[in-house]
Amino acid sequence: MTKQPEEIALMAESGKLLASVFTHLDQLNLIGMSTMQVNDLVDSFIVNELKARPASKGQYGYAYALNSSRNSVVCHGVPSATEILQDGDIVNFDITLEKNGFIADSSKTYLVGEVTASAKRLVQVTYEALWKGIKAVRPGARLGDIGHAIESHARKNGYSVVREYCGHGIGREMHEPPEVLHWGRPRTGLILKEGMVFTIEPMINQGRHDVETEDDGWTVVTIDGKLSAQFEHTVAVTKTGVQVLTLRAGEKALA
């Protein structure tokens, strides 16, 4: 379950490359683009510019380089040539990248054009919740501490946390032990140890936490049609705390 320093160094390299994918996306004017166009740009950038592999392609039979989850889609949204991003949308792009045998996983929710104040607030609180979870990571802490930090922040702001999907260990495989819940009780669950590497990826809903999967077998949506937002980083437990392996350019840890 724990990784050696040289393995974490390779994962950090994958994470740095993945961070550059989001920097590339940051430059786009997403209004009027289809989610498939975004997928194809990401696929090409990873393969041709970064000389890496989009790790989600072929995983569990999935055919694309990213998940695109727009508005009321919680996670696992499938890119489409007919899904056009509109002014006022929020959309999460969840991307995995493999380099030198190791995988990094990260996601970011984008504001498309002029977004309502309520949507902006949801996205901001979700981002804060991610960092509340990251700040709870240190040797001797427990997985329940991470979930409690995330859920407490979401609930304090009037939101709910999706319970059906969670973070996960990661390394040579996209999904490894342990499962990292985004809700829970402090001082419960697995004790964190130096060398553990996993994702933290809270999905926060405006309304109820309940979700359902659409007929395509992938797309997960809020049951009440309200908005959902998500952010994700891959992190490693260090001797004294935590290292964010997918930290993006200009991104600073939130207190």
N, C-alpha and C positions, 0 to 999 in steps of 0.2 A: 504493500500500500504506500510506503514511503519511497521517495526517489533519492538517488545519490546526487551530490552537487553537480557532477558533470551532466547528468540527465536534466536537472533543473536549468542548467546553463543552455542546453539545447532547446528546452521549452521556452526559455526567455527569448531566444533567437526567433522561434516561431511566433511568439507573442509580439515581438517588435515588428515583424513583417505584417502581422494581422492588424496591428495598430495603424500601419501605413495605408492599409486598405480603407479604413474609416477616414483618414486624412484625405484620401482621394475622393471618397464620397462627399466629404464636406464641401468640396468645390463645385458640386453639381447644383444646378437649378432643377429641383425635382418636379416642379409644376409641369404637368403635361407629359411626363415620362411614364411609360408603362413599367410595372414592376419586373417584367421580363427584360426590358432594356437595362435596368439596373443590374439584374442578375448577370446578363451577358457582359456588361462592363466589368463587373467584379471578377467573373470567371477569367476573362482575358487578362486583367491586371495581375491576378494571382499567378496564372500560368506563364504569361509572356514577360511580364516585368519583374516579378519576384522569383520566378523559377521554382515555384512551389506548387502544392496540390490543394484544390478545394476539397476539404476532407468530407464534406457532406454528400458529395456526388457518389452515388452508388451505395451509400450507407443505408441499410434497411430498405433498399430499393428506391431511395430518393434520387431524383435525376438532376438536381440543381445545385448551384454554388452557394445559395443562401435561402433563408426563410424570410418572407416579406409579410409582416403582420400589421394590417392597416386598421386604424380606428377601433372597432369592437372585436377585432381578431386578437386573441391573447397570445398565441404562439403557433408555430408550424405552418404559417401561411405559405401557400405555393405561388411562386411568381407566375404572372400571366400576361400575355400580349394585350389582353383586353381590359386589364385593370389599370386605369390611368390615375396617377396621383393628382389630386385636385388641391387648389388653394384652400387651406383650412384643415387638411388632413394631418393626422399624426401617423407615422409608420415606423415600425421597428425592423431593422435589418440584422439578422442573426447569422453570423459567418464563422466558419471553422477553416483552419489552414493547417496543413501538414508540411513540415520541412525536416529533412534528416531523420525521419521516422517518428517525430513527436508532433502532437496536435495542440493547437491553441484555439480557444473558443471565446467569442465576445459578441456583444450586441449593443446597439444604440438606437434609441427612439428619436426620430427626426421630426421637427416641426416643419410642415410644408406651407410656405407662404405665410399669410396672416391667420394665425390660429387663435381661437377663443381663449379668454383668460382662464376659464375652467379647465380647458385642455392643457394649457401651459402649466397650470398649477399641478395637475396630475403628473405630468412628465417630470417636473422639478422634484416633487416629493418622491417619486419612484427612484430618481437618481440619488437623492439624499438617502433613501432607504438602502440602496445598494452599498453606499459608503458606511452607513451604520453597521451593516453586516460585516464589511471588510474590516472595520475598526475593531470588531470583536475577536478577530483571529489572532491567536498567539499560542505558543506552547502551553499546555495545561488548561486552556479554555475548552469548552465543550461545544459540540454542534448545536445544542439547544440555545447556547448564548447567541449564536449568529441569527437563528430564526427569531428569537425573542426580540433582538435589537431591530430587525426589519419589521416584524409585525407591530411592535409597539409604535414605531414611527408612522406606519401606514394608518393604524387605527386612530392615533392621536389627531391625524389630519382628515379623518372621516372616510377613509378608504378601506378596502378589504384586500386580503392576500390570497391569490390562487393557491389551492392546496394540492391539486392533482399533479403538478409538475414541480420539479426541484432542480437544484444544482447537483453536481456529480463529480466524482473523481475523474481525472483525465491524464493522459500520458501517451503511450503508444496506441492506445485505444481511445475512441471518443468518449465512451462511457465506462468508467471504472468505479469501484467502491471508493468512498462511501456516498450515499445519498445525502444531499445537503438541503434540508427543509428550510423554507423561508418563514416558518412560524414555529413556535415551540416555547418551552419553559427553560429559564436559565438553569445552569448547572445540571443539565440532563444531556444524555446522548454521549456519543463517542468522544473520548478525550483527544484533543489535537496534539500532534507531535511534529517536531521539526522534520521537514522533508515531505510532508503531505502536500499534494497539489490537487486543487478542485476548483470548480466554478461556483460563483454566487450569481444568481440571475433572477431576482424577484420579478414577478408579474403582479402588478397592482391594478385593481379595478375601481372605477368610479362608484359602481353599485355593488351588487351581490358578488360573492366570490365564486359562485357556481358557474360552471362552463359546460359546453357540449361540443362534440366533434361533428363537423359537417360530413356530407355523404362521400367526399373525396377521401376520407379516411385519415386526412392530415390536419386540415384547418380547424383550430380550436377557437371558439368564439364565446363571448360573455353570454349568459343565458338571458339577460335582460336587455341586451343590445347597447349597453353603455360602454364607454371607452375603457381601454386597457393599455397600460404602458409597461415597458420592460427595459432594463439595462443589465449587462452582464460583463464580468471580468473573470479571467483565470488567475488564481492566486496560489502562492506557495507559502507554507508555514516556515518561518525562519527561526533561528535560535532565539531571537528577541521579539519577534512579531510577525509581520507579513510582508511579502513582496508581491506587488501586482504585476504579473508577467505581461499583461496586455495593455498597460497604461499608454494612453494616446498622447501625441504631441500636444503640449500646452495644458494637459489635464493635471489637476492638482487634487490630492486627497482632500475630501471635505471633513471638517472636524466633526 
